[in-house]
Amino acid sequence: MSKLAQTLVSAVGQHLRGKEDAIEAAVVALFAGGHILLEDQPGVGKTLLARTLARALDLPFQRVQCTADLLPSDIVGAQIFHPRSGELSFRPGPVFTSVLLADELNRTPPRTQSALLECMAERRVTIDRQTHALPDPFFVIATQNPLTAAGTYPLPENQLDRFLLRIELGYPDFEHEIEAVAREDGHRLVDDLKPVASRDELLAARAAVDAVRCDRELSTFMVELAHRTRNAGDGITGVSTRGAQALHRACRARAHLHGRDFVVPDDVRALLVPAWAHRLGARSHDEAEATLHEILAETPLPD
């Protein structure tokens, strides 16, 4: 594993014990310049993961609690009229940060959800025909609770497609849960965490990902997998070209994470479900995961 990746995974892992795989996936998305959807039950550490990552990199962090009455302007900002001067000025919203936690994104209406689309895809905000650039890096971690649909607005396909990876944390194992219960407030401990890396180091890692090689045979393999998802059966919409590009980018980031300058088939195996399960349009995540494993098993690996 690269030095920066190892440092980050170790630092975050001190506060989120036993979740190294999920932490590594989050770092993959961060290095790839993508965003992640954390879908899991309340109280398993989703917010803690976001805060710890931001703190470890000494990046600005904002959290938005998504509710049914949240407006787009509450996220992206708004033009404010000043009666004395008769002028308008732009008041930036919480999206103007480096790490944005959109907590329970599916509890806010589609109009507000869509306010994030331009931010996530183009790293900018347009209000009253004026465009405002977002900070670089800009990393969104959105969460949702998959167990209840009451009072929620399911994320549409075009919104899901903006997330590079979808990951779960799950409950900690018995021993790690004892530690978590004993220290009670992990968020308080995050405040004392000293940064272990810098913004410049993160940007350098992203530049290094650009130099990672993915041979044509592996790119062809990814496209073949995408084509097979489009004929996987009723209720499966399949993966778009953008979805295939997302897997390609994530694999290059994982290769860099593991100290390689080239992608190998194991990168595809490791990231296929996190990169594509939320893009299939399946009735459940279990169905999407089973479909992807079946397609992977039936598709010959490149020589």
C-alpha positions as CSV (number, residue, x, y, z in Angstrom):
1,M,0.0,0.0,0.0
2,S,1.3,3.5,-0.8
3,K,2.6,5.5,2.2
4,L,-0.2,8.1,2.1
5,A,-2.9,5.5,1.8
6,Q,-1.4,3.4,4.6
7,T,-1.1,6.5,6.8
8,L,-4.8,7.5,6.2
9,V,-6.2,4.0,6.6
10,S,-4.3,3.6,9.9
11,A,-5.3,7.1,11.2
12,V,-9.0,6.6,10.4
13,G,-8.8,3.0,11.6
14,Q,-7.8,4.1,15.1
15,H,-11.3,5.6,15.5
16,L,-13.2,3.1,13.4
17,R,-11.8,-0.2,14.5
18,G,-12.2,-3.3,12.4
19,K,-13.5,-1.4,9.3
20,E,-10.3,-1.3,7.2
21,D,-12.0,-2.6,4.0
22,A,-14.6,0.2,4.1
23,I,-12.0,2.8,5.0
24,E,-9.8,1.6,2.1
25,A,-12.8,1.9,-0.3
26,A,-13.4,5.5,1.0
27,V,-9.7,6.4,0.3
28,V,-10.0,4.8,-3.2
29,A,-12.9,7.1,-3.9
30,L,-11.0,10.1,-2.5
31,F,-7.9,9.4,-4.5
32,A,-10.0,8.8,-7.6
33,G,-11.8,12.2,-7.2
34,G,-15.2,10.5,-6.8
35,H,-17.9,10.5,-4.2
36,I,-19.3,7.8,-2.0
37,L,-22.7,6.7,-0.8
38,L,-22.7,5.1,2.7
39,E,-25.8,3.0,3.0
40,D,-26.2,1.5,6.4
41,Q,-28.0,1.5,9.7
42,P,-27.8,4.5,12.1
43,G,-25.1,4.4,14.7
44,V,-22.4,2.4,12.9
45,G,-20.0,5.2,12.3
46,K,-20.9,6.8,9.0
47,T,-20.5,10.3,10.3
48,L,-17.4,9.3,12.2
49,L,-15.8,8.1,9.0
50,A,-16.4,11.3,7.2
51,R,-15.2,13.5,10.0
52,T,-12.1,11.4,10.6
53,L,-11.1,11.5,7.0
54,A,-11.4,15.2,6.8
55,R,-9.5,15.7,10.0
56,A,-6.7,13.4,9.0
57,L,-6.1,15.4,5.8
58,D,-6.7,18.8,7.6
59,L,-9.5,19.6,5.1
60,P,-12.6,21.8,5.8
61,F,-15.6,19.8,6.7
62,Q,-19.4,20.5,6.6
63,R,-22.3,18.4,7.6
64,V,-25.8,18.9,6.2
65,Q,-28.7,17.0,8.0
66,C,-31.1,16.4,5.1
67,T,-34.8,16.8,6.1
68,A,-38.1,17.1,4.2
69,D,-38.1,21.0,4.5
70,L,-34.5,21.5,3.4
71,L,-34.3,23.9,0.4
72,P,-31.7,23.9,-2.4
73,S,-30.4,27.3,-1.1
74,D,-29.7,25.7,2.3
75,I,-27.1,23.6,0.5
76,V,-25.6,25.6,-2.3
77,G,-26.2,29.1,-1.0
78,A,-28.3,32.1,-2.2
79,Q,-28.2,35.7,-3.4
80,I,-28.9,38.1,-0.5
81,F,-30.4,41.5,-1.1
82,H,-29.0,44.4,1.0
83,P,-31.7,47.1,1.3
84,R,-29.3,49.9,2.2
85,S,-27.0,49.5,-0.8
86,G,-29.6,48.0,-3.1
87,E,-27.1,45.3,-4.1
88,L,-27.1,41.5,-4.2
89,S,-24.3,39.5,-2.7
90,F,-23.7,35.7,-2.8
91,R,-23.8,33.8,0.5
92,P,-22.1,30.5,0.0
93,G,-23.8,27.4,1.4
94,P,-22.2,24.5,3.2
95,V,-21.4,22.9,-0.1
96,F,-18.4,25.2,-0.3
97,T,-16.1,22.9,1.6
98,S,-13.7,20.1,0.8
99,V,-15.5,17.3,2.6
100,L,-19.3,17.5,2.6
101,L,-21.4,15.0,4.6
102,A,-25.0,14.9,3.3
103,D,-26.6,12.9,6.1
104,E,-29.7,10.9,5.1
105,L,-29.8,12.3,1.6
106,N,-32.9,10.4,0.7
107,R,-34.9,12.3,3.4
108,T,-34.8,15.5,1.4
109,P,-37.1,16.1,-1.6
110,P,-35.9,15.6,-5.2
111,R,-35.6,19.3,-5.9
112,T,-33.1,19.6,-3.0
113,Q,-31.3,16.4,-4.0
114,S,-30.8,17.7,-7.5
115,A,-29.0,20.8,-6.1
116,L,-26.1,18.5,-5.6
117,L,-25.9,17.2,-9.2
118,E,-23.9,20.0,-10.7
119,C,-21.7,20.2,-7.5
120,M,-20.8,16.5,-7.7
121,A,-20.4,16.3,-11.5
122,E,-18.8,19.6,-12.4
123,R,-17.5,20.9,-9.0
124,R,-19.3,24.2,-9.3
125,V,-22.6,26.0,-8.4
126,T,-24.6,28.1,-10.7
127,I,-27.1,30.6,-9.2
128,D,-28.8,33.4,-11.1
129,R,-26.6,32.6,-14.1
130,Q,-23.4,33.2,-12.1
131,T,-21.1,30.2,-11.7
132,H,-19.0,29.7,-8.5
133,A,-16.2,27.2,-8.4
134,L,-16.1,24.7,-5.5
135,P,-12.9,24.1,-3.6
136,D,-10.4,21.5,-4.8
137,P,-10.6,18.8,-3.5
138,F,-14.4,18.5,-3.2
139,F,-15.5,15.1,-1.8
140,V,-19.2,14.2,-1.0
141,I,-20.1,11.5,1.4
142,A,-23.8,10.9,1.4
143,T,-25.6,8.5,3.8
144,Q,-29.0,6.8,3.8
145,N,-30.7,4.2,6.0
146,P,-31.7,1.3,3.8
147,L,-34.1,-0.3,6.4
148,T,-37.0,2.2,6.2
149,A,-38.7,3.9,3.3
150,A,-41.0,6.0,5.5
151,G,-40.6,9.7,4.9
152,T,-38.0,9.2,2.2
153,Y,-37.5,10.1,-1.4
154,P,-35.6,7.4,-3.2
155,L,-32.5,8.7,-5.1
156,P,-33.1,8.6,-8.8
157,E,-30.8,6.8,-11.2
158,N,-29.0,10.0,-12.3
159,Q,-28.3,10.9,-8.7
160,L,-27.0,7.4,-7.8
161,D,-24.8,7.5,-10.9
162,R,-22.9,10.5,-9.5
163,F,-21.5,8.3,-6.7
164,L,-18.3,6.5,-7.6
165,L,-18.8,3.8,-4.9
166,R,-21.5,2.6,-2.6
167,I,-20.2,1.0,0.6
168,E,-21.4,-0.4,3.9
169,L,-19.9,-0.3,7.3
170,G,-21.9,-2.9,9.2
171,Y,-21.7,-3.6,12.9
172,P,-18.3,-4.0,14.5
173,D,-17.2,-7.4,15.7
174,F,-17.6,-8.2,19.4
175,E,-14.2,-7.0,20.6
176,H,-14.2,-3.8,18.6
177,E,-17.7,-3.0,19.8
178,I,-16.6,-3.3,23.4
179,E,-13.9,-0.7,22.7
180,A,-16.4,1.6,21.0
181,V,-18.8,1.3,23.9
182,A,-16.1,1.9,26.5
183,R,-14.9,5.1,25.0
184,E,-18.5,6.2,24.3
185,D,-17.9,9.3,22.2
186,G,-15.6,8.7,19.2
187,H,-16.5,12.2,17.8
188,R,-14.9,13.9,20.8
189,L,-11.7,11.9,20.2
190,V,-11.7,13.0,16.5
191,D,-11.3,16.6,17.7
192,D,-8.0,15.7,19.2
193,L,-6.7,13.9,16.0
194,K,-3.7,15.5,14.5
195,P,-3.6,15.7,10.7
196,V,-1.4,13.0,9.2
197,A,-1.3,14.3,5.6
198,S,-2.0,17.5,3.7
199,R,-4.2,18.7,0.8
200,D,-1.1,18.9,-1.4
201,E,-0.3,15.3,-0.7
202,L,-3.8,14.3,-1.6
203,L,-3.7,16.3,-4.9
204,A,-0.3,14.6,-5.7
205,A,-1.9,11.2,-5.1
206,R,-4.7,12.1,-7.6
207,A,-2.1,13.1,-10.1
208,A,-0.4,9.8,-9.6
209,V,-3.7,8.0,-10.3
210,D,-3.8,9.7,-13.7
211,A,-0.5,8.0,-14.5
212,V,-1.7,4.4,-13.6
213,R,-1.9,2.2,-16.7
214,C,-4.9,0.0,-17.5
215,D,-4.2,-2.2,-20.4
216,R,-6.8,-2.4,-23.3
217,E,-7.5,-6.0,-22.4
218,L,-8.8,-5.0,-19.0
219,S,-10.7,-2.0,-20.3
220,T,-12.3,-4.4,-22.8
221,F,-13.1,-6.8,-19.9
222,M,-14.9,-4.0,-18.0
223,V,-17.0,-3.0,-21.1
224,E,-17.9,-6.7,-21.6
225,L,-19.1,-6.9,-18.0
226,A,-21.1,-3.7,-18.5
227,H,-22.7,-5.1,-21.7
228,R,-23.7,-8.3,-19.8
229,T,-25.5,-6.2,-17.1
230,R,-27.7,-4.7,-19.8
231,N,-29.0,-8.1,-20.6
232,A,-29.2,-9.5,-17.1
233,G,-33.0,-9.9,-16.9
234,D,-36.1,-8.1,-16.0
235,G,-35.8,-5.2,-13.5
236,I,-32.1,-4.7,-14.2
237,T,-31.3,-1.5,-16.2
238,G,-27.6,-2.3,-16.6
239,V,-24.5,-0.1,-16.3
240,S,-24.0,2.9,-18.5
241,T,-20.8,4.0,-20.1
242,R,-20.3,6.5,-17.2
243,G,-20.6,3.5,-14.9
244,A,-17.9,1.7,-16.8
245,Q,-15.7,4.8,-16.6
246,A,-16.3,4.9,-12.9
247,L,-15.1,1.3,-12.4
248,H,-12.0,2.1,-14.6
249,R,-11.1,5.1,-12.6
250,A,-11.7,3.4,-9.3
251,C,-9.5,0.5,-10.4
252,R,-6.7,2.8,-11.2
253,A,-7.0,4.5,-7.8
254,R,-6.9,1.1,-6.1
255,A,-3.8,0.1,-8.0
256,H,-2.1,3.3,-6.8
257,L,-3.2,2.6,-3.3
258,H,-1.5,-0.8,-3.4
259,G,1.7,0.6,-4.8
260,R,1.2,-0.4,-8.4
261,D,1.3,1.7,-11.6
262,F,-0.9,-0.7,-13.5
263,V,-4.4,-2.3,-13.0
264,V,-4.8,-6.0,-12.4
265,P,-7.9,-8.2,-12.5
266,D,-8.1,-8.3,-8.7
267,D,-8.8,-4.6,-8.8
268,V,-11.9,-5.2,-10.9
269,R,-13.0,-8.1,-8.7
270,A,-12.6,-6.0,-5.5
271,L,-14.5,-3.0,-6.9
272,L,-17.2,-4.4,-9.1
273,V,-19.9,-4.5,-6.5
274,P,-19.1,-1.2,-4.8
275,A,-18.9,0.6,-8.2
276,W,-21.9,-1.0,-9.9
277,A,-24.5,-2.5,-7.5
278,H,-26.2,0.9,-7.0
279,R,-26.3,1.5,-10.7
280,L,-28.2,-1.7,-11.8
281,G,-31.7,-0.5,-10.8
282,A,-32.3,-3.9,-9.1
283,R,-35.1,-4.4,-6.5
284,S,-32.5,-4.8,-3.7
285,H,-28.8,-4.6,-3.1
286,D,-28.7,-8.3,-2.5
287,E,-30.2,-8.9,-6.0
288,A,-27.7,-6.5,-7.6
289,E,-24.8,-8.1,-5.8
290,A,-25.8,-11.6,-6.8
291,T,-26.2,-10.5,-10.4
292,L,-22.8,-9.0,-10.5
293,H,-21.1,-12.0,-9.0
294,E,-22.9,-14.3,-11.5
295,I,-21.8,-12.1,-14.4
296,L,-18.2,-12.0,-13.2
297,A,-18.1,-15.7,-12.8
298,E,-19.4,-16.2,-16.4
299,T,-17.1,-13.7,-18.1
300,P,-13.7,-15.0,-19.1
301,L,-10.8,-13.0,-17.6
302,P,-8.3,-11.5,-20.1
303,D,-5.2,-13.5,-20.6
